[in-house]
């Protein structure tokens, strides 16, 4: 598996710090996918906004159905998390 430099939680500022803190509040930790975007804060912000539209926005699918689709796609793509 490749290694990607990320911003440590102790060094986070701005939007990165906000999203790290939100992740800790929500799940108890920061997901690696969020850390992946940490070196480019404008990309992190775009990713979070896209996630909110796809997973939390209006849809004919329930949130659970969208989560199941994401799980299946991750499995098909051999994603480990």
N, C-alpha and C positions, 0 to 999 in steps of 0.2 A: 504494500500500500504506500502511496506517495505521502510525503510529509510537506505540509504547507505552513509557513510562518503565520502566526496569528498574534493578535494583541492580547497579552495576559490580562486577566481580570483586574489585577492591581494597577495596571497602566492605562486602563480604558478611560477615555474622556468623551464628552459630547454625546452624540447619538449612539456610539458604541457602548458607552457606560450605561446610558438609558436602557438600551436593549438587553445588555447583560443583566442589569438589575431587574428588568421585567421578566426575563427568563428564570432568574433565581426565585423571584416571587411566585411565578406560575408553576414551575416544575421542581424547584430546589437546586437547579444547576443551569448552566448555559449549554445549550445543544451545540454540537460541533458544527452544524451547518451555519449557525449564527456566527460562531468564531471564524469560520472560513471567510466570511465577508468583512471581518473586522479591520483588515488592512486597507480597505477602500470604503470608508463610511458612506459615501453616496450610493454605492452598490448595496450596502447593508440596508439603507433606508428604502431603496427601491424594492429589494427582496421582501422586506417586512410588509410593505404596502401591497405587493402582489399577493403575498400569502394571505393577508387579511381579506382581500377581494375574493380570492379563490375559495378559501376555507370558511370565511365568516360572512361573506356578502350574500345578498339575495340569490336564491337558486331553487330550482325544482327538486334538487337533491338535499337530503338532510346532511347535517354536519357529520354524522356517523357514516353515511354513505360516501361522502367525499373522503373521509379518513380511510375507509376500506379501499377505495380506488387508489389512494396514495400508497397504501401498504402493498397492494398487488403490483403496482408499477415499480416500487422500490425492490420488491422481490424479483421481478422479471429482470431488472437492471443489476441484480446481484449487489444491491446496496446493503451494507452491513448495519446500518442504523435506521 
